[in-house]
Amino acid sequence: MSWAGTGEAYAASYARLCAGTGETMRELAGAPAGRSLLDVGAGEGTLAAAWSDAGWQVTACEPEPSMRAVVQRQHPSLTMAADALPALSFPDGAFDVVVGNFVLNHLDDPRAGAAELRRVSSAAVIATTWTASPSSLWADVTARAGLTPVSGRRLPVDKDFERSAPGFDRMLRDAGWEPDVTEFTWTWHPTADALWESVAGGVAGAGAFYATLSDADRERFRRAFDLIVNEQGEGGVLPQTQTAAIAVHRAR
């Protein structure tokens, strides 16, 4: 999946969803006490800015230029790096805490990425992954529009992992972690406009699918979306309950 050019659309939509794990991750990390933190796959910088506001010395690491442009506009004081997993340029143990929020599930080799997160941390590393897909809304829209969904790209068997808390635990142990893994559920309250901006802006699998549609099929897709918003929306807001696994490994 390509995230090229999606920074603005992501910032206006799914950034708020992905930030739902932030408070729990900060609780797991403990008191900042001036410690250093690397946020890998920082996106448009919402969580990195929150870590910084909480007192951490933060480096936001994000390879996509359009995402970095949003960071530089919205959070100009953040220190930025353009590194990408699974090969970060930082020395072993360069940061006290390293976090990767919904990053490993996008990699061609999640275990290599997880091992690299651990390599550059000296005290703790925290990562998340979806255990209940955030794309179920768009699957419903696609079905209502009578369109044929595109099968998501699956990793080779030797690279993939079961998208569950136990599956995440096993994958991370393969990568050398000794994690504590819990599940966290929260409800995101996006507006219909924000949701539509995400898909029209090419964000995630739904946006990639929408980009392939003809003009006529895009109209069908929009009509189906509007129907679902009218049926399920609450004052222009479409609540979305999501579940993720959160894992923390602490240096022994």
Phi and psi in degrees as GROMACS dihedral restraints (atoms count N, CA, C in turn):
[ dihedral_restraints ]
;  ai    aj    ak    al  type     phi  dphi    fc
    3     4     5     6     1   -95.4    20    10
    4     5     6     7     1   134.0    20    10
    6     7     8     9     1  -103.1    20    10
    7     8     9    10     1     8.8    20    10
    9    10    11    12     1   -57.8    20    10
   10    11    12    13     1   127.9    20    10
   12    13    14    15     1    75.3    20    10
   13    14    15    16     1     9.0    20    10
   15    16    17    18     1   -98.6    20    10
   16    17    18    19     1     7.0    20    10
   18    19    20    21     1   -53.8    20    10
   19    20    21    22     1   -49.7    20    10
   21    22    23    24     1   -65.9    20    10
   22    23    24    25     1   -44.8    20    10
   24    25    26    27     1   -65.6    20    10
   25    26    27    28     1   -39.6    20    10
   27    28    29    30     1   -64.6    20    10
   28    29    30    31     1   -43.6    20    10
   30    31    32    33     1   -60.4    20    10
   31    32    33    34     1   -32.8    20    10
   33    34    35    36     1   -85.1    20    10
   34    35    36    37     1    -3.0    20    10
   36    37    38    39     1  -140.1    20    10
   37    38    39    40     1   -91.2    20    10
   39    40    41    42     1   -70.9    20    10
   40    41    42    43     1   -11.6    20    10
   42    43    44    45     1   -58.4    20    10
   43    44    45    46     1   -38.3    20    10
   45    46    47    48     1   -69.4    20    10
   46    47    48    49     1   -35.4    20    10
   48    49    50    51     1   -63.2    20    10
   49    50    51    52     1   -51.7    20    10
   51    52    53    54     1   -65.9    20    10
   52    53    54    55     1   -24.1    20    10
   54    55    56    57     1   -74.0    20    10
   55    56    57    58     1    -6.3    20    10
   57    58    59    60     1   -62.9    20    10
   58    59    60    61     1   -21.8    20    10
   60    61    62    63     1   -87.4    20    10
   61    62    63    64     1    -6.0    20    10
   63    64    65    66     1   -59.5    20    10
   64    65    66    67     1   -47.9    20    10
   66    67    68    69     1   -61.9    20    10
   67    68    69    70     1   -42.5    20    10
   69    70    71    72     1   -64.8    20    10
   70    71    72    73     1   -40.6    20    10
   72    73    74    75     1   -63.3    20    10
   73    74    75    76     1   -39.5    20    10
   75    76    77    78     1   -67.3    20    10
   76    77    78    79     1   -35.7    20    10
   78    79    80    81     1   -63.0    20    10
   79    80    81    82     1   -41.5    20    10
   81    82    83    84     1   -65.9    20    10
   82    83    84    85     1   -33.5    20    10
   84    85    86    87     1   -73.1    20    10
   85    86    87    88     1   -24.7    20    10
   87    88    89    90     1    83.6    20    10
   88    89    90    91     1  -168.9    20    10
   90    91    92    93     1   -67.8    20    10
   91    92    93    94     1   138.6    20    10
   93    94    95    96     1   -67.8    20    10
   94    95    96    97     1   -46.9    20    10
   96    97    98    99     1    47.0    20    10
   97    98    99   100     1    37.4    20    10
   99   100   101   102     1    74.2    20    10
  100   101   102   103     1    11.6    20    10
  102   103   104   105     1   -74.4    20    10
  103   104   105   106     1   161.4    20    10
  105   106   107   108     1   -92.3    20    10
  106   107   108   109     1   148.6    20    10
  108   109   110   111     1  -144.1    20    10
  109   110   111   112     1   136.0    20    10
  111   112   113   114     1  -110.8    20    10
  112   113   114   115     1   122.4    20    10
  114   115   116   117     1  -102.4    20    10
  115   116   117   118     1   105.8    20    10
  117   118   119   120     1   -93.0    20    10
  118   119   120   121     1   129.5    20    10
  120   121   122   123     1    72.7    20    10
  121   122   123   124     1    48.8    20    10
  123   124   125   126     1   -73.2    20    10
  124   125   126   127     1    -8.8    20    10
  126   127   128   129     1    59.1    20    10
  127   128   129   130     1  -132.1    20    10
  129   130   131   132     1   -88.6    20    10
  130   131   132   133     1     6.7    20    10
  132   133   134   135     1    94.8    20    10
  133   134   135   136     1     4.3    20    10
  135   136   137   138     1   -58.0    20    10
  136   137   138   139     1   -50.5    20    10
  138   139   140   141     1   -70.9    20    10
  139   140   141   142     1   -38.7    20    10
  141   142   143   144     1   -59.6    20    10
  142   143   144   145     1   -41.4    20    10
  144   145   146   147     1   -65.4    20    10
  145   146   147   148     1   -37.6    20    10
  147   148   149   150     1   -66.5    20    10
  148   149   150   151     1   -40.8    20    10
  150   151   152   153     1   -60.8    20    10
  151   152   153   154     1   -43.8    20    10
  153   154   155   156     1   -63.5    20    10
  154   155   156   157     1   -44.5    20    10
  156   157   158   159     1   -61.5    20    10
  157   158   159   160     1   -29.6    20    10
  159   160   161   162     1   -78.3    20    10
  160   161   162   163     1    -8.3    20    10
  162   163   164   165     1   113.7    20    10
  163   164   165   166     1     3.7    20    10
  165   166   167   168     1   -81.1    20    10
  166   167   168   169     1   151.7    20    10
  168   169   170   171     1   -89.2    20    10
  169   170   171   172     1   101.5    20    10
  171   172   173   174     1  -104.1    20    10
  172   173   174   175     1   137.1    20    10
  174   175   176   177     1  -116.2    20    10
  175   176   177   178     1   124.1    20    10
  177   178   179   180     1   -97.8    20    10
  178   179   180   181     1   119.4    20    10
  180   181   182   183     1  -108.9    20    10
  181   182   183   184     1   115.4    20    10
  183   184   185   186     1  -149.3    20    10
  184   185   186   187     1   118.6    20    10
  186   187   188   189     1   -79.5    20    10
  187   188   189   190     1   -21.0    20    10
  189   190   191   192     1   -82.5    20    10
  190   191   192   193     1   118.8    20    10
  192   193   194   195     1   -57.7    20    10
  193   194   195   196     1   -38.0    20    10
  195   196   197   198     1   -68.1    20    10
  196   197   198   199     1   -30.2    20    10
  198   199   200   201     1   -70.2    20    10
  199   200   201   202     1   -44.6    20    10
  201   202   203   204     1   -62.3    20    10
  202   203   204   205     1   -33.8    20    10
  204   205   206   207     1   -63.6    20    10
  205   206   207   208     1   -38.4    20    10
  207   208   209   210     1   -67.4    20    10
  208   209   210   211     1   -42.1    20    10
  210   211   212   213     1   -58.0    20    10
  211   212   213   214     1   -47.9    20    10
  213   214   215   216     1   -64.0    20    10
  214   215   216   217     1   -30.2    20    10
  216   217   218   219     1   -80.7    20    10
  217   218   219   220     1   -43.5    20    10
  219   220   221   222     1   -88.7    20    10
  220   221   222   223     1   -29.2    20    10
  222   223   224   225     1  -135.3    20    10
  223   224   225   226     1    63.7    20    10
  225   226   227   228     1   -63.0    20    10
  226   227   228   229     1   -17.6    20    10
  228   229   230   231     1   -83.9    20    10
  229   230   231   232     1    -9.6    20    10
  231   232   233   234     1   -71.2    20    10
  232   233   234   235     1   139.4    20    10
  234   235   236   237     1   -77.8    20    10
  235   236   237   238     1   129.8    20    10
  237   238   239   240     1  -116.9    20    10
  238   239   240   241     1   149.5    20    10
  240   241   242   243     1  -138.9    20    10
  241   242   243   244     1   153.5    20    10
  243   244   245   246     1  -106.2    20    10
  244   245   246   247     1    14.3    20    10
  246   247   248   249     1   -64.1    20    10
  247   248   249   250     1   155.0    20    10
  249   250   251   252     1  -133.6    20    10
  250   251   252   253     1   142.7    20    10
  252   253   254   255     1   -67.5    20    10
  253   254   255   256     1   147.0    20    10
  255   256   257   258     1  -100.3    20    10
  256   257   258   259     1    23.1    20    10
  258   259   260   261     1  -132.3    20    10
  259   260   261   262     1    90.0    20    10
  261   262   263   264     1   -87.4    20    10
  262   263   264   265     1   150.8    20    10
  264   265   266   267     1   -89.8    20    10
  265   266   267   268     1     1.3    20    10
  267   268   269   270     1   -83.6    20    10
  268   269   270   271     1   151.4    20    10
  270   271   272   273     1   -67.5    20    10
  271   272   273   274     1   164.2    20    10
  273   274   275   276     1   -55.8    20    10
  274   275   276   277     1   135.4    20    10
  276   277   278   279     1    63.0    20    10
  277   278   279   280     1    27.2    20    10
  279   280   281   282     1   -68.9    20    10
  280   281   282   283     1   -23.9    20    10
  282   283   284   285     1  -126.6    20    10
  283   284   285   286     1   146.0    20    10
  285   286   287   288     1   -61.9    20    10
  286   287   288   289     1   -49.7    20    10
  288   289   290   291     1  -127.9    20    10
  289   290   291   292     1   138.4    20    10
  291   292   293   294     1  -124.5    20    10
  292   293   294   295     1   134.5    20    10
  294   295   296   297     1  -127.2    20    10
  295   296   297   298     1   147.6    20    10
  297   298   299   300     1  -138.9    20    10
  298   299   300   301     1   101.1    20    10
  300   301   302   303     1   -94.0    20    10
  301   302   303   304     1   111.5    20    10
  303   304   305   306     1    52.6    20    10
  304   305   306   307     1    50.5    20    10
  306   307   308   309     1  -114.3    20    10
  307   308   309   310     1   -47.2    20    10
  309   310   311   312     1   -61.1    20    10
  310   311   312   313     1   -31.8    20    10
  312   313   314   315     1   -70.4    20    10
  313   314   315   316     1    -8.9    20    10
  315   316   317   318     1  -101.1    20    10
  316   317   318   319     1    -2.9    20    10
  318   319   320   321     1   -88.4    20    10
  319   320   321   322     1   151.8    20    10
  321   322   323   324     1   -69.4    20    10
  322   323   324   325     1   -26.5    20    10
  324   325   326   327     1  -135.7    20    10
  325   326   327   328     1    85.1    20    10
  327   328   329   330     1   -58.1    20    10
  328   329   330   331     1   -35.7    20    10
  330   331   332   333     1   -66.5    20    10
  331   332   333   334     1   -41.1    20    10
  333   334   335   336     1   -62.8    20    10
  334   335   336   337     1   -40.3    20    10
  336   337   338   339     1   -65.1    20    10
  337   338   339   340     1   -41.8    20    10
  339   340   341   342     1   -64.5    20    10
  340   341   342   343     1   -40.0    20    10
  342   343   344   345     1   -63.9    20    10
  343   344   345   346     1   -36.2    20    10
  345   346   347   348     1   -70.6    20    10
  346   347   348   349     1   -38.7    20    10
  348   349   350   351     1   -58.1    20    10
  349   350   351   352     1   -44.5    20    10
  351   352   353   354     1   -66.0    20    10
  352   353   354   355     1   -36.9    20    10
  354   355   356   357     1   -59.5    20    10
  355   356   357   358     1   -40.7    20    10
  357   358   359   360     1   -91.1    20    10
  358   359   360   361     1     5.4    20    10
  360   361   362   363     1  -104.5    20    10
  361   362   363   364     1   146.6    20    10
  363   364   365   366     1  -107.4    20    10
  364   365   366   367     1   -22.2    20    10
  366   367   368   369     1  -121.5    20    10
  367   368   369   370     1   -45.4    20    10
  369   370   371   372     1  -156.9    20    10
  370   371   372   373     1   152.8    20    10
  372   373   374   375     1  -136.1    20    10
  373   374   375   376     1   137.0    20    10
  375   376   377   378     1  -129.3    20    10
  376   377   378   379     1   134.6    20    10
  378   379   380   381     1  -142.5    20    10
  379   380   381   382     1   157.2    20    10
  381   382   383   384     1  -131.2    20    10
  382   383   384   385     1   159.2    20    10
  384   385   386   387     1  -151.8    20    10
  385   386   387   388     1   155.3    20    10
  387   388   389   390     1   -72.8    20    10
  388   389   390   391     1   136.9    20    10
  390   391   392   393     1  -111.6    20    10
  391   392   393   394     1   -17.0    20    10
  393   394   395   396     1  -125.9    20    10
  394   395   396   397     1   120.5    20    10
  396   397   398   399     1   -59.8    20    10
  397   398   399   400     1   132.0    20    10
  399   400   401   402     1   -77.5    20    10
  400   401   402   403     1     2.3    20    10
  402   403   404   405     1   -98.0    20    10
  403   404   405   406     1     8.4    20    10
  405   406   407   408     1   -61.9    20    10
  406   407   408   409     1   -34.7    20    10
  408   409   410   411     1   -56.9    20    10
  409   410   411   412     1   -46.4    20    10
  411   412   413   414     1   -71.9    20    10
  412   413   414   415     1   -27.9    20    10
  414   415   416   417     1   -64.1    20    10
  415   416   417   418     1   -39.8    20    10
  417   418   419   420     1   -65.8    20    10
  418   419   420   421     1   -41.4    20    10
  420   421   422   423     1   -63.2    20    10
  421   422   423   424     1   -43.6    20    10
  423   424   425   426     1   -61.1    20    10
  424   425   426   427     1   -44.3    20    10
  426   427   428   429     1   -65.4    20    10
  427   428   429   430     1   -42.6    20    10
  429   430   431   432     1   -63.9    20    10
  430   431   432   433     1   -31.8    20    10
  432   433   434   435     1   -79.2    20    10
  433   434   435   436     1    -8.9    20    10
  435   436   437   438     1    72.9    20    10
  436   437   438   439     1    27.6    20    10
  438   439   440   441     1  -100.6    20    10
  439   440   441   442     1   156.0    20    10
  441   442   443   444     1   -89.9    20    10
  442   443   444   445     1   117.3    20    10
  444   445   446   447     1   -69.2    20    10
  445   446   447   448     1   154.0    20    10
  447   448   449   450     1   -92.7    20    10
  448   449   450   451     1   128.8    20    10
  450   451   452   453     1   -63.5    20    10
  451   452   453   454     1   133.2    20    10
  453   454   455   456     1   -65.9    20    10
  454   455   456   457     1   148.5    20    10
  456   457   458   459     1   -69.2    20    10
  457   458   459   460     1   126.7    20    10
  459   460   461   462     1  -102.9    20    10
  460   461   462   463     1   144.9    20    10
  462   463   464   465     1   -74.6    20    10
  463   464   465   466     1   157.5    20    10
  465   466   467   468     1   -57.5    20    10
  466   467   468   469     1   152.2    20    10
  468   469   470   471     1   -54.0    20    10
  469   470   471   472     1   -38.3    20    10
  471   472   473   474     1   -76.7    20    10
  472   473   474   475     1    -9.4    20    10
  474   475   476   477     1  -107.0    20    10
  475   476   477   478     1   -26.5    20    10
  477   478   479   480     1   -75.8    20    10
  478   479   480   481     1   170.3    20    10
  480   481   482   483     1  -147.4    20    10
  481   482   483   484     1   155.3    20    10
  483   484   485   486     1   -67.6    20    10
  484   485   486   487     1   129.2    20    10
  486   487   488   489     1   -84.5    20    10
  487   488   489   490     1    71.5    20    10
  489   490   491   492     1  -148.0    20    10
  490   491   492   493     1   167.3    20    10
  492   493   494   495     1   -60.5    20    10
  493   494   495   496     1   -46.3    20    10
  495   496   497   498     1   -63.5    20    10
  496   497   498   499     1   -37.9    20    10
  498   499   500   501     1   -65.1    20    10
  499   500   501   502     1   -39.9    20    10
  501   502   503   504     1   -63.5    20    10
  502   503   504   505     1   -42.6    20    10
  504   505   506   507     1   -58.2    20    10
  505   506   507   508     1   -47.5    20    10
  507   508   509   510     1   -63.2    20    10
  508   509   510   511     1   -42.5    20    10
  510   511   512   513     1   -62.3    20    10
  511   512   513   514     1   -43.8    20    10
  513   514   515   516     1   -66.6    20    10
  514   515   516   517     1   -36.4    20    10
  516   517   518   519     1   -65.5    20    10
  517   518   519   520     1   -36.1    20    10
  519   520   521   522     1   -59.0    20    10
  520   521   522   523     1   -32.0    20    10
  522   523   524   525     1   -88.2    20    10
  523   524   525   526     1     5.1    20    10
  525   526   527   528     1    97.0    20    10
  526   527   528   529     1     4.5    20    10
  528   529   530   531     1   -80.4    20    10
  529   530   531   532     1   159.3    20    10
  531   532   533   534     1  -122.6    20    10
  532   533   534   535     1    76.7    20    10
  534   535   536   537     1   -87.4    20    10
  535   536   537   538     1   155.4    20    10
  537   538   539   540     1  -104.5    20    10
  538   539   540   541     1   123.2    20    10
  540   541   542   543     1  -119.8    20    10
  541   542   543   544     1   129.8    20    10
  543   544   545   546     1  -129.6    20    10
  544   545   546   547     1   163.1    20    10
  546   547   548   549     1  -106.1    20    10
  547   548   549   550     1   146.8    20    10
  549   550   551   552     1  -134.4    20    10
  550   551   552   553     1   131.1    20    10
  552   553   554   555     1  -121.4    20    10
  553   554   555   556     1   135.8    20    10
  555   556   557   558     1  -147.3    20    10
  556   557   558   559     1   165.5    20    10
  558   559   560   561     1  -114.2    20    10
  559   560   561   562     1   124.3    20    10
  561   562   563   564     1   -93.3    20    10
  562   563   564   565     1   142.2    20    10
  564   565   566   567     1  -122.0    20    10
  565   566   567   568     1    69.2    20    10
  567   568   569   570     1   -78.0    20    10
  568   569   570   571     1   150.0    20    10
  570   571   572   573     1   -76.8    20    10
  571   572   573   574     1   159.0    20    10
  573   574   575   576     1   -60.0    20    10
  574   575   576   577     1   -36.9    20    10
  576   577   578   579     1   -63.3    20    10
  577   578   579   580     1   -41.4    20    10
  579   580   581   582     1   -65.6    20    10
  580   581   582   583     1   -41.8    20    10
  582   583   584   585     1   -61.9    20    10
  583   584   585   586     1   -43.2    20    10
  585   586   587   588     1   -67.8    20    10
  586   587   588   589     1   -36.6    20    10
  588   589   590   591     1   -61.5    20    10
  589   590   591   592     1   -34.5    20    10
  591   592   593   594     1   -64.1    20    10
  592   593   594   595     1   -47.6    20    10
  594   595   596   597     1   -72.8    20    10
  595   596   597   598     1   -40.3    20    10
  597   598   599   600     1   -68.4    20    10
  598   599   600   601     1   -25.1    20    10
  600   601   602   603     1   -88.7    20    10
  601   602   603   604     1     3.3    20    10
  603   604   605   606     1    84.1    20    10
  604   605   606   607     1    17.2    20    10
  606   607   608   609     1   -77.7    20    10
  607   608   609   610     1   132.1    20    10
  609   610   611   612     1    59.0    20    10
  610   611   612   613     1  -165.5    20    10
  612   613   614   615     1   -64.0    20    10
  613   614   615   616     1   -38.0    20    10
  615   616   617   618     1   -64.8    20    10
  616   617   618   619     1   -40.9    20    10
  618   619   620   621     1   -66.2    20    10
  619   620   621   622     1   -38.3    20    10
  621   622   623   624     1   -65.0    20    10
  622   623   624   625     1   -39.3    20    10
  624   625   626   627     1   -65.3    20    10
  625   626   627   628     1   -46.1    20    10
  627   628   629   630     1   -59.1    20    10
  628   629   630   631     1   -36.8    20    10
  630   631   632   633     1   -64.5    20    10
  631   632   633   634     1   -22.3    20    10
  633   634   635   636     1   -86.8    20    10
  634   635   636   637     1    -9.8    20    10
  636   637   638   639     1   -79.1    20    10
  637   638   639   640     1   151.4    20    10
  639   640   641   642     1   -71.9    20    10
  640   641   642   643     1   167.5    20    10
  642   643   644   645     1   -59.2    20    10
  643   644   645   646     1   -40.7    20    10
  645   646   647   648     1   -64.9    20    10
  646   647   648   649     1   -42.0    20    10
  648   649   650   651     1   -71.1    20    10
  649   650   651   652     1   -30.7    20    10
  651   652   653   654     1   -64.3    20    10
  652   653   654   655     1   -38.2    20    10
  654   655   656   657     1   -64.1    20    10
  655   656   657   658     1   -41.8    20    10
  657   658   659   660     1   -62.3    20    10
  658   659   660   661     1   -43.1    20    10
  660   661   662   663     1   -61.7    20    10
  661   662   663   664     1   -43.5    20    10
  663   664   665   666     1   -67.1    20    10
  664   665   666   667     1   -40.8    20    10
  666   667   668   669     1   -62.3    20    10
  667   668   669   670     1   -41.5    20    10
  669   670   671   672     1   -65.0    20    10
  670   671   672   673     1   -40.7    20    10
  672   673   674   675     1   -59.8    20    10
  673   674   675   676     1   -46.4    20    10
  675   676   677   678     1   -62.9    20    10
  676   677   678   679     1   -37.7    20    10
  678   679   680   681     1   -61.8    20    10
  679   680   681   682     1   -44.9    20    10
  681   682   683   684     1   -66.7    20    10
  682   683   684   685     1   -39.3    20    10
  684   685   686   687     1   -61.2    20    10
  685   686   687   688     1   -43.1    20    10
  687   688   689   690     1   -64.4    20    10
  688   689   690   691     1   -34.9    20    10
  690   691   692   693     1   -79.3    20    10
  691   692   693   694     1   -38.4    20    10
  693   694   695   696     1  -112.0    20    10
  694   695   696   697     1   -13.7    20    10
  696   697   698   699     1   -71.2    20    10
  697   698   699   700     1   157.0    20    10
  699   700   701   702     1  -127.6    20    10
  700   701   702   703     1    92.1    20    10
  702   703   704   705     1    64.8    20    10
  703   704   705   706     1    39.7    20    10
  705   706   707   708     1    85.0    20    10
  706   707   708   709     1     0.8    20    10
  708   709   710   711     1  -111.3    20    10
  709   710   711   712     1   140.8    20    10
  711   712   713   714     1  -120.6    20    10
  712   713   714   715     1    90.1    20    10
  714   715   716   717     1   -58.8    20    10
  715   716   717   718     1   137.9    20    10
  717   718   719   720     1  -129.6    20    10
  718   719   720   721     1   113.9    20    10
  720   721   722   723     1   -88.2    20    10
  721   722   723   724     1   127.7    20    10
  723   724   725   726     1  -127.6    20    10
  724   725   726   727     1   153.4    20    10
  726   727   728   729     1  -132.2    20    10
  727   728   729   730     1   136.2    20    10
  729   730   731   732     1  -136.5    20    10
  730   731   732   733     1   156.8    20    10
  732   733   734   735     1   -96.5    20    10
  733   734   735   736     1   137.2    20    10
  735   736   737   738     1  -121.3    20    10
  736   737   738   739     1   125.2    20    10
  738   739   740   741     1  -120.2    20    10
  739   740   741   742     1   139.6    20    10
  741   742   743   744     1  -129.8    20    10
  742   743   744   745     1   133.4    20    10
  744   745   746   747     1  -117.6    20    10
  745   746   747   748     1   130.0    20    10
  747   748   749   750     1  -114.6    20    10
  748   749   750   751     1   138.7    20    10
  750   751   752   753     1   -62.9    20    10
  751   752   753   754     1   136.0    20    10
